[in-house]
Amino acid sequence: MKIRHRLALQFTVLSGCILLVIFILVYLLLQSYVNNTFFSQLEDRALITAQVFLEKDELARKKWKDVEKKYIQAIPGEDGMIYDEANQPVFIEPGAVNIAPAIIQAVRYHKKYRFHYKGNPAVGLYYTDNQGNFVIFVTAGNEAGQAQLMHNLWILGGTFALGMLMVFLLGQWFSFRALRPINYINSQVKNIRASNLHARVKKSRNDDEIDELASNFNDLLEHLEKAFHMQQSFVSNASHELRTPLTAIITELEVILQKQRNQEDYIKTLRSVLDESAKLKTITNGLLELTQADTDTQAGKEHIRLDELLWDLREEWANKHPEQLLNVQMLQLPEDATRLEITGHRELLILAIKNIIKNAFKFSNNQAVDVALDCQQEQLLITITDHGIGISPEDAARIFLPLFRANNARIYPGFGIGLSMAQKIVQAHKGQIAVSSEPGQGSTFSISFPAPQHI
């Protein structure tokens, strides 16, 4: 069921419940009014009955005649009875009305008593006269009142049904108007394809939830467009990097097969093919590690002190690469060592920092590389500075794309995977990585993690 119809139905059900409660209250109030009115009529009839039979000797003749005339105008189906102090019927011959003594006593106690006798409303009235104390009963069926209630019930039922129909139609109309901006957004989104990811959803300028939804759609489209361009760049760079060794392998094999060669030529060609195959393996392994970087950070997490990690890395680097000078410096270390801790995968963090350090030495011809750790108020900052060839602003914007290599870096060995992998690892640890560089002036890579109290 569409949201439009569901909203209209829910609105109708809710309104129906409210109307039903109101109509039930109206009917109950009307029923109470009809019953109370009829009981009041019975009380008047009981008083008139008492005056006719008990006040004849006390009222003026003209007034008594008026009372007698009222008595004759009885309610349809009316019946009555008068009881004396001995609970014996007097003045009126016993008929269909036979009141139980308990009810007679209740009338004497309450002075006026309403009840139902054989399903009909009845009234008991305690009347004091010079001839004694009497109890007068009058009962009758309220056919007119019941007919009026039934008529009103039909009116209320018809009004309720008509009201439900109107509420449903109004609900449909209001839901259509309320969802029209969403339908408009939906129609725009349907027209967006891979060929026009630059298109954006138009907003209504009402500054409401619909505009917020449109903004979120536009943000999503922007991310998709960037991801699409990154994918295209990745495919292009990957194709280029894979095509180069494959082309070399094919060329070598085609040349060697053109004529009969001696053993030395075959060995030379096979070694060349082996080297190019090793490059292919390195590229494919790097791509596999790149895709697994996000998954691997979800397991094996531990508390890592960044200062200890950097000192261990410096010691390992000095042992494996004694010809390369790696300087490590600590800035503004806190008294509480736990402020230097982050939660993550130690080996992956080492891999990310190693990739940056390896590039720093490679592109600076093994000049000294400086690594510094600074514990700031809201972040832990690691900077890696080299004195190499630097990066142009155009290339710096794309330096973290997989398989991308800066123009001035193509003469150096490599495949453009290390920095992209480092970025993935750092981001998986809730960190950020950035580069500041100028051509010929070296580069500074900054890795920042939220300080423990701000995570």
NORQUI-V848250 format. One record per residue. RES is the residue in one letter. NEAR is the number of other C-alpha atoms within 8 Angstrom. Layout:
<<RES:NEAR> <RES:NEAR>>
This chain:
<<M:4> <K:5> <I:6> <R:10> <H:10> <R:9> <L:11> <A:14> <L:10> <Q:8> <F:11> <T:12> <V:8> <L:8> <S:10> <G:10> <C:8> <I:8> <L:9> <L:9> <V:8> <I:8> <F:10> <I:8> <L:8> <V:8> <Y:11> <L:8> <L:8> <L:9> <Q:9> <S:8> <Y:8> <V:10> <N:9> <N:8> <T:8> <F:10> <F:12> <S:8> <Q:8> <L:13> <E:12> <D:8> <R:11> <A:15> <L:9> <I:12> <T:10> <A:11> <Q:11> <V:12> <F:8> <L:9> <E:11> <K:10> <D:5> <E:5> <L:8> <A:6> <R:7> <K:6> <K:8> <W:13> <K:8> <D:8> <V:11> <E:10> <K:8> <K:9> <Y:11> <I:6> <Q:6> <A:8> <I:6> <P:6> <G:6> <E:10> <D:9> <G:10> <M:12> <I:12> <Y:12> <D:12> <E:8> <A:5> <N:8> <Q:7> <P:11> <V:9> <F:6> <I:7> <E:6> <P:8> <G:5> <A:5> <V:8> <N:6> <I:6> <A:6> <P:7> <A:6> <I:8> <I:12> <Q:8> <A:9> <V:14> <R:10> <Y:6> <H:7> <K:10> <K:10> <Y:10> <R:9> <F:7> <H:8> <Y:8> <K:4> <G:5> <N:10> <P:13> <A:14> <V:15> <G:16> <L:14> <Y:12> <Y:10> <T:7> <D:9> <N:4> <Q:5> <G:8> <N:10> <F:12> <V:14> <I:15> <F:12> <V:15> <T:13> <A:13> <G:9> <N:9> <E:6> <A:6> <G:10> <Q:8> <A:8> <Q:8> <L:12> <M:8> <H:8> <N:9> <L:9> <W:8> <I:8> <L:9> <G:8> <G:8> <T:8> <F:12> <A:8> <L:8> <G:8> <M:11> <L:8> <M:8> <V:11> <F:12> <L:9> <L:9> <G:13> <Q:12> <W:8> <F:8> <S:12> <F:9> <R:8> <A:7> <L:9> <R:8> <P:10> <I:8> <N:8> <Y:8> <I:11> <N:8> <S:8> <Q:9> <V:8> <K:7> <N:6> <I:10> <R:7> <A:5> <S:5> <N:7> <L:12> <H:7> <A:6> <R:7> <V:11> <K:6> <K:8> <S:8> <R:5> <N:5> <D:8> <D:6> <E:6> <I:11> <D:12> <E:9> <L:8> <A:12> <S:10> <N:8> <F:9> <N:10> <D:8> <L:8> <L:11> <E:10> <H:8> <L:9> <E:10> <K:8> <A:8> <F:8> <H:8> <M:9> <Q:8> <Q:8> <S:9> <F:12> <V:8> <S:8> <N:11> <A:9> <S:8> <H:8> <E:11> <L:10> <R:8> <T:8> <P:12> <L:11> <T:8> <A:10> <I:12> <I:8> <T:8> <E:11> <L:9> <E:8> <V:8> <I:12> <L:7> <Q:6> <K:6> <Q:6> <R:7> <N:6> <Q:6> <E:6> <D:9> <Y:10> <I:8> <K:8> <T:11> <L:8> <R:8> <S:10> <V:11> <L:8> <D:8> <E:12> <S:11> <A:8> <K:9> <L:11> <K:8> <T:8> <I:11> <T:8> <N:8> <G:10> <L:9> <L:8> <E:9> <L:11> <T:7> <Q:8> <A:12> <D:10> <T:7> <D:7> <T:14> <Q:7> <A:7> <G:7> <K:10> <E:8> <H:8> <I:10> <R:11> <L:10> <D:9> <E:7> <L:10> <L:9> <W:9> <D:8> <L:9> <R:11> <E:8> <E:8> <W:10> <A:11> <N:7> <K:6> <H:7> <P:8> <E:5> <Q:10> <L:10> <L:11> <N:9> <V:10> <Q:8> <M:9> <L:8> <Q:7> <L:7> <P:8> <E:4> <D:5> <A:8> <T:7> <R:10> <L:13> <E:11> <I:11> <T:9> <G:12> <H:11> <R:9> <E:6> <L:10> <L:11> <I:10> <L:9> <A:15> <I:9> <K:8> <N:11> <I:13> <I:10> <K:8> <N:8> <A:15> <F:15> <K:9> <F:11> <S:12> <N:7> <N:11> <Q:11> <A:11> <V:14> <D:12> <V:12> <A:12> <L:13> <D:11> <C:14> <Q:9> <Q:5> <E:8> <Q:11> <L:13> <L:13> <I:11> <T:12> <I:13> <T:12> <D:14> <H:13> <G:14> <I:12> <G:12> <I:14> <S:9> <P:8> <E:6> <D:10> <A:10> <A:7> <R:8> <I:11> <F:9> <L:12> <P:11> <L:12> <F:13> <R:9> <A:9> <N:6> <N:7> <A:8> <R:8> <I:5> <Y:7> <P:5> <G:4> <F:9> <G:11> <I:12> <G:10> <L:14> <S:14> <M:13> <A:13> <Q:12> <K:11> <I:14> <V:14> <Q:10> <A:9> <H:10> <K:8> <G:11> <Q:10> <I:11> <A:7> <V:9> <S:7> <S:13> <E:11> <P:9> <G:8> <Q:10> <G:15> <S:16> <T:11> <F:12> <S:11> <I:12> <S:11> <F:12> <P:11> <A:15> <P:10> <Q:6> <H:7> <I:5>>
